[in-house]
């Protein structure tokens, strides 16, 4: 998917190895070529007849975006593909998934049985998220809008309280754009300010944050991972575009 592609590119540009899995139209071989140039492994991308999923992004004068999404090939993932892909990985390997593909409950269950660490970004948000086995997720990363949907609450304080009670064993990160980000679990809270920049286009900023954060999880503290992710996300907003705006910071 679009968000998945951006997050894969962010992981790669942060200096970590990433394997991208999904479906694209068989005529869009250029997508694989571009991902390979960005050092993203594409061996788990399958070709289908459905048009490749795509998004129409509208950006206002403040650099904020509104996105319309056509699922297309993103919704053609099969059980066979899920099993073939996840069987290649082992305990504590990390799976990053987004809410723009099909068979998400099956993917979570399969990765959980493989003892992978599951990072779930419930974007674009929809109520079908409540049917997913979210208690098997290691970390939920969501923005304020998605947090409101998940919790049914309106303020950050209420969102945190509700989701802490609903998912007490999960790690949470709320990204708040130019207001920074908040990490919390059942014991800790960490608040990190956003990097102040002259924003041109916020497209892929959240994806950049997620990719850099996940890439840093294995060798940095939560706070240092958040700081690195915030810096990269801020830099990404200084340039127009999605994946092409993601910086390389090694």
ABEGO torsion letter per residue (X at the ends): XAAAAAAAAAAAAAGBBBBBBEBBBAAAAAAAAAAAAAGBBAAABBBBABBBBBBBBBBBAAGBBBBBBBAEAAAABBAAAAAAAAAABBBGBBBBBBAABBGAAAAAAAAAAAGBBBBBBBOBBBAAAAABBAAABABBBBBAAAAAAAAGBABAAAAAAAAAAABAABBBBBBAEAAEBBBBBAABBBBBBBBBBBBABABGAAAAAAAAAAAAAAABBAAAAAAAAAAAAAAAAABBEBAAABBBBX
